Amino acid sequence: MADLKVGDTIWRFDINRRVYRERNVGPIYREHWVPEEITGQTSRSWLLGRWGARKVPKKGDHHGYAFTPKEVDDDCYLKENRYLIAQRVQYLDDVEQLRKIAEIVGYKTPEAK
């Protein structure tokens, strides 16, 4: 993780922020991520916004916040591609590819009775 300090930028996921594509197909997922400046700190948290209105833990789970652009990219990749990849797997006709995927995701076949 990057060494953050007061004045640096982190990103907050805001479900209410919506930017739409042309033809109103639906909101662009990446646009939910809003950059915010770190305005202060405590021993355990970063403070965001005017008067430190929001606290974000410095360590551990920081659900809804990304400390680096890579975290934003990774979340966007996951949300935008997971269902498309699952759809491709659903229609696989190559048993070896399916076995490799099963191994990667830790799937074990049920024991025969």
C-alpha positions in Angstrom: 0.0 0.0 0.0 1.2 3.5 -0.8 2.4 5.7 2.1 -0.5 8.2 2.4 -0.4 11.6 4.0 -2.6 14.6 4.6 -3.2 16.3 1.2 -3.1 13.0 -0.8 -6.1 11.7 -2.7 -8.1 8.6 -2.1 -11.3 7.4 -3.8 -14.8 7.0 -2.2 -17.4 4.8 -3.8 -20.6 6.9 -4.1 -23.6 4.9 -5.3 -25.6 8.1 -5.8 -23.1 9.6 -8.3 -24.2 8.5 -11.7 -22.8 9.4 -15.1 -24.6 7.9 -18.0 -23.4 6.7 -21.4 -25.0 8.0 -24.5 -28.5 6.6 -25.2 -29.0 6.2 -21.5 -27.9 2.5 -21.4 -27.0 2.7 -17.7 -24.6 4.4 -15.4 -20.8 4.0 -16.0 -19.6 2.0 -13.0 -16.2 3.7 -12.8 -17.8 7.1 -12.4 -19.2 6.1 -9.0 -15.6 6.4 -7.7 -15.1 10.0 -6.4 -11.6 11.4 -5.6 -11.4 13.0 -2.1 -8.5 14.7 -0.4 -7.3 13.6 3.0 -7.8 16.6 5.2 -6.5 15.2 8.5 -5.6 12.1 10.5 -5.9 10.4 13.8 -3.7 7.6 15.0 -5.9 5.0 13.3 -7.9 6.9 10.6 -7.7 9.2 7.7 -10.1 12.1 7.9 -11.9 13.3 4.7 -14.0 16.3 3.9 -14.6 19.5 5.6 -13.9 19.2 9.4 -13.0 15.6 9.0 -16.6 14.6 8.4 -15.7 11.0 7.4 -13.2 8.6 8.9 -11.5 5.9 6.9 -9.4 3.2 8.7 -5.7 3.4 7.8 -5.2 -0.3 8.1 -7.4 -3.3 7.5 -10.6 -3.4 5.6 -11.6 0.0 4.0 -14.7 -1.1 2.2 -16.1 1.6 -0.1 -12.7 3.4 -0.3 -9.7 2.9 -2.5 -6.2 4.1 -1.5 -4.7 3.8 -5.0 -5.8 4.1 -8.6 -5.0 0.3 -9.0 -7.6 -0.5 -6.3 -10.2 1.4 -8.4 -9.1 -0.3 -11.6 -9.2 -3.7 -9.9 -12.7 -3.1 -8.6 -14.0 -1.9 -11.9 -12.4 -4.9 -13.7 -14.2 -7.2 -11.3 -17.6 -5.6 -11.6 -17.5 -5.0 -15.3 -16.1 -8.4 -16.4 -17.2 -11.0 -13.8 -20.6 -11.8 -15.3 -19.2 -11.8 -18.9 -16.5 -14.3 -17.9 -19.1 -16.4 -16.1 -21.2 -16.4 -19.2 -18.4 -17.6 -21.4 -17.7 -20.4 -18.9 -21.3 -21.5 -19.0 -21.1 -22.2 -22.7 -17.6 -24.0 -22.7 -17.5 -27.2 -24.7 -13.8 -28.0 -23.9 -13.6 -30.2 -20.8 -9.9 -29.5 -20.2 -10.5 -25.7 -20.1 -13.4 -26.3 -17.7 -11.2 -28.5 -15.4 -8.6 -25.8 -15.4 -11.2 -23.2 -14.4 -12.5 -25.6 -11.7 -9.0 -26.0 -10.3 -8.4 -22.2 -10.3 -11.6 -21.5 -8.4 -11.2 -24.4 -6.0 -14.2 -26.4 -7.2 -14.4 -30.0 -6.2 -16.8 -32.4 -7.8 -19.4 -33.9 -5.5 -18.6 -37.5 -4.4 -20.7 -40.1 -6.2 -23.0 -42.1 -3.9 
